[in-house]
Amino acid sequence: MSPSILAGRDRMALDNGMNLRLLSALEVLQARREADSLCRSSSERALCSNACLLARALETQEGEPVFSSGEAVLSGLRVEEISALARTWSQFNREENPPLTLSREQAEQVKKK
């Protein structure tokens, strides 16, 4: 994915030597569709969605995906790890891509954090 015209950084280094990468709109849609195919009930939706998002966002330092699919994330990580990484990605995404509905002052405050 090429850097967004609105975003600052497009990758975030993690303490374990891996990176979280911001995703394009298409990648987010693909993650949602994959999650829909993994879910057996509505109670599984959040976990499956987060796993599929991480399958696309989690990379090695060389830029290679750590996991091949959401199912591989579910097989390789604990629920707590998936939740923590998904929260980190979400916060990173909000910081680098503030909503277009924010005022200029609000957007600057978000960027300062």
VOBA-1610 file (N, C-alpha, C; in pm, whole numbers, padded with zeros to 5 digits, always signed):
BEGIN
Met+00084-00117+00000Met+00000+00000+00000Met+00088+00123+00000Ser+00059+00220-00084Ser+00134+00344-00084Ser+00083+00431+00031Pro+00168+00518+00083Pro+00126+00603+00195Pro+00006+00689+00157Ser-00082+00709+00254Ser-00200+00791+00233Ser-00160+00937+00221Ile-00236+01011+00144Ile-00208+01154+00132Ile-00244+01228+00261Leu-00324+01164+00347Leu-00364+01228+00471Leu-00286+01176+00592Ala-00228+01059+00583Ala-00162+00997+00698Ala-00019+01045+00712Gly+00030+01033+00833Gly+00171+01058+00860Gly+00247+00928+00838Arg+00278+00861+00947Arg+00347+00732+00938Arg+00251+00626+00885Asp+00304+00525+00817Asp+00217+00415+00774Asp+00253+00284+00843Arg+00359+00286+00927Arg+00400+00169+01003Arg+00438+00209+01144Met+00416+00115+01235Met+00450+00137+01375Met+00532+00019+01422Ala+00649+00045+01477Ala+00735-00062+01528Ala+00682-00109+01663Leu+00679-00240+01682Leu+00639-00300+01809Leu+00763-00343+01886Asp+00747-00365+02015Asp+00860-00406+02100Asp+00917-00542+02063Asn+00839-00627+01996Asn+00883-00762+01962Asn+00956-00770+01828Gly+00986-00654+01768Gly+01057-00652+01641Gly+00967-00657+01518Met+00839-00665+01539Met+00745-00665+01427Met+00689-00524+01408Asn+00614-00506+01300Asn+00550-00378+01270Asn+00401-00397+01252Leu+00327-00292+01286Leu+00186-00284+01249Leu+00178-00182+01136Arg+00106-00218+01031Arg+00094-00134+00912Arg-00050-00086+00900Leu-00066+00042+00863Leu-00200+00092+00833Leu-00251+00023+00708Leu-00381+00003+00699Leu-00442-00070+00588Leu-00521+00023+00499Ser-00527-00013+00373Ser-00612+00060+00278Ser-00758+00023+00305Ala-00848+00101+00249Ala-00991+00071+00263Ala-01023-00068+00208Leu-00961-00103+00096Leu-00985-00235+00036Leu-00939-00347+00129Glu-00824-00329+00191Glu-00775-00432+00284Glu-00868-00448+00404Val-00924-00339+00453Val-01019-00347+00564Val-01144-00423+00520Leu-01194-00394+00400Leu-01310-00467+00348Leu-01279-00616+00332Gln-01161-00647+00282Gln-01123-00787+00267Gln-01115-00857+00403Ala-01065-00787+00503Ala-01058-00844+00638Ala-01198-00870+00692Arg-01290-00777+00670Arg-01428-00795+00715Arg-01493-00914+00646Arg-01469-00928+00518Arg-01528-01040+00443Arg-01471-01173+00490Glu-01340-01175+00514Glu-01280-01298+00565Glu-01337-01332+00703Ala-01353-01230+00787Ala-01408-01252+00921Ala-01550-01308+00913Asp-01629-01258+00819Asp-01766-01309+00801Asp-01764-01458+00769Ser-01665-01502+00693Ser-01659-01644+00658Ser-01610-01731+00775Leu-01540-01671+00872Leu-01490-01747+00987Leu-01592-01756+01101Cys-01678-01657+01112Cys-01772-01648+01224Cys-01879-01756+01216Arg-01906-01817+01327Arg-02016-01913+01337Arg-02132-01853+01417Ser-02104-01747+01494Ser-02209-01678+01571Ser-02168-01533+01589Ser-02264-01450+01627Ser-02235-01308+01644Ser-02136-01283+01758Ser-02130-01373+01854Ser-02037-01356+01966Ser-01891-01375+01922Glu-01869-01433+01806Glu-01733-01455+01755Glu-01685-01342+01664Arg-01776-01252+01626Arg-01746-01151+01524Arg-01627-01063+01559Ala-01621-01009+01679Ala-01512-00917+01715Ala-01377-00988+01710Leu-01369-01107+01765Leu-01243-01180+01765Leu-01199-01214+01622Cys-01291-01262+01541Cys-01258-01296+01403Cys-01219-01172+01323Ser-01290-01062+01344Ser-01258-00938+01274Ser-01118-00889+01311Asn-01087-00891+01439Asn-00954-00848+01482Asn-00845-00938+01428Ala-00870-01067+01426Ala-00770-01161+01374Ala-00745-01136+01225Cys-00850-01113+01150Cys-00835-01090+01006Cys-00767-00957+00977Leu-00795-00857+01058Leu-00727-00729+01045Leu-00578-00746+01073Leu-00544-00817+01180Leu-00403-00837+01215Leu-00329-00920+01110Ala-00399-01012+01046Ala-00334-01091+00941Ala-00280-01002+00830Arg-00345-00891+00809Arg-00302-00797+00705Arg-00208-00690+00759Ala-00221-00654+00886Ala-00147-00541+00941Ala-00015-00580+01007Leu-00002-00700+01056Leu+00118-00741+01130Leu+00225-00792+01033Glu+00341-00727+01037Glu+00450-00760+00944Glu+00583-00777+01017Thr+00673-00846+00951Thr+00811-00854+00998Thr+00879-00720+00967Gln+01000-00703+01017Gln+01075-00581+00986Gln+01102-00568+00837Glu+01105-00680+00766Glu+01129-00679+00622Glu+01003-00650+00542Gly+00889-00635+00610Gly+00764-00605+00542Gly+00685-00726+00497Glu+00723-00844+00543Glu+00651-00967+00508Glu+00541-00993+00611Pro+00426-01044+00566Pro+00319-01076+00662Pro+00365-01182+00761Val+00326-01165+00887Val+00358-01264+00990Val+00263-01382+00979Phe+00138-01355+00943Phe+00035-01458+00931Phe-00025-01455+00792Ser-00064-01571+00743Ser-00120-01581+00608Ser-00270-01553+00602Ser-00338-01560+00716Ser-00483-01542+00718Ser-00530-01514+00860Gly-00657-01475+00870Gly-00717-01457+01001Gly-00721-01587+01079Glu-00746-01694+01008Glu-00748-01826+01075Glu-00611-01859+01133Ala-00504-01823+01062Ala-00369-01846+01112Ala-00342-01763+01238Val-00396-01641+01242Val-00383-01558+01363Val-00456-01625+01478Leu-00576-01672+01453Leu-00653-01740+01558Leu-00581-01864+01609Ser-00510-01932+01521Ser-00436-02052+01561Ser-00306-02019+01633Gly-00247-01903+01601Gly-00114-01872+01653Gly-00107-01780+01772Leu-00215-01707+01800Leu-00213-01612+01911Leu-00325-01640+02009Arg-00305-01599+02133Arg-00411-01609+02234Arg-00509-01494+02216Val-00628-01508+02270Val-00731-01405+02261Val-00678-01272+02313Glu-00607-01276+02426Glu-00555-01154+02486Glu-00454-01085+02396Glu-00373-01162+02327Glu-00275-01104+02234Glu-00345-01039+02115Ile-00444-01105+02062Ile-00520-01050+01949Ile-00586-00919+01990Ser-00650-00919+02106Ser-00718-00798+02154Ser-00620-00684+02176Ala-00507-00711+02238Ala-00409-00606+02266Ala-00351-00549+02136Leu-00316-00636+02043Leu-00262-00588+01915Leu-00365-00510+01835Ala-00490-00554+01837Ala-00596-00484+01765Ala-00620-00345+01827Arg-00615-00335+01961Arg-00629-00204+02026Arg-00514-00112+01987Thr-00393-00167+01984Thr-00276-00088+01946Thr-00290-00039+01803Trp-00332-00127+01713Trp-00352-00087+01573Trp-00458+00022+01562Ser-00569+00005+01633Ser-00678+00102+01626Ser-00633+00239+01676Gln-00559+00242+01783Gln-00508+00369+01835Gln-00412+00433+01736Phe-00322+00353+01681Phe-00228+00402+01579Phe-00303+00459+01459Asn-00404+00389+01413Asn-00483+00434+01299Asn-00552+00567+01329Arg-00611+00579+01449Arg-00678+00705+01487Arg-00579+00821+01494Glu-00459+00795+01545Glu-00358+00900+01558Glu-00309+00947+01422Glu-00292+00856+01330Glu-00235+00890+01200Glu-00340+00932+01098Asn-00465+00896+01121Asn-00574+00927+01029Asn-00692+00987+01104Pro-00677+01108+01153Pro-00791+01168+01224Pro-00909+01184+01130Pro-01030+01173+01183Pro-01148+01186+01097Pro-01152+01322+01026Leu-01201+01322+00905Leu-01210+01445+00828Leu-01311+01543+00887Thr-01395+01496+00978Thr-01496+01583+01039Thr-01440+01666+01153Leu-01317+01640+01195Leu-01256+01720+01302Leu-01224+01860+01251Ser-01231+01955+01341Ser-01185+02089+01307Ser-01033+02085+01297Arg-00975+02186+01238Arg-00830+02193+01225Arg-00763+02187+01364Glu-00821+02257+01461Glu-00764+02258+01596Glu-00770+02119+01660Gln-00884+02051+01644Gln-00897+01916+01697Gln-00798+01821+01631Ala-00783+01831+01501Ala-00689+01746+01428Ala-00547+01769+01475Glu-00510+01893+01499Glu-00375+01923+01547Glu-00354+01865+01687Gln-00456+01870+01772Gln-00444+01811+01905Gln-00424+01660+01896Val-00496+01595+01807Val-00480+01450+01788Val-00340+01419+01741Lys-00289+01496+01648Lys-00155+01471+01594Lys-00047+01493+01699Lys-00068+01587+01793Lys+00031+01613+01898Lys+00044+01498+01995Lys-00061+01419+02010Lys-00058+01303+02099Lys+00017+01195+02031
//
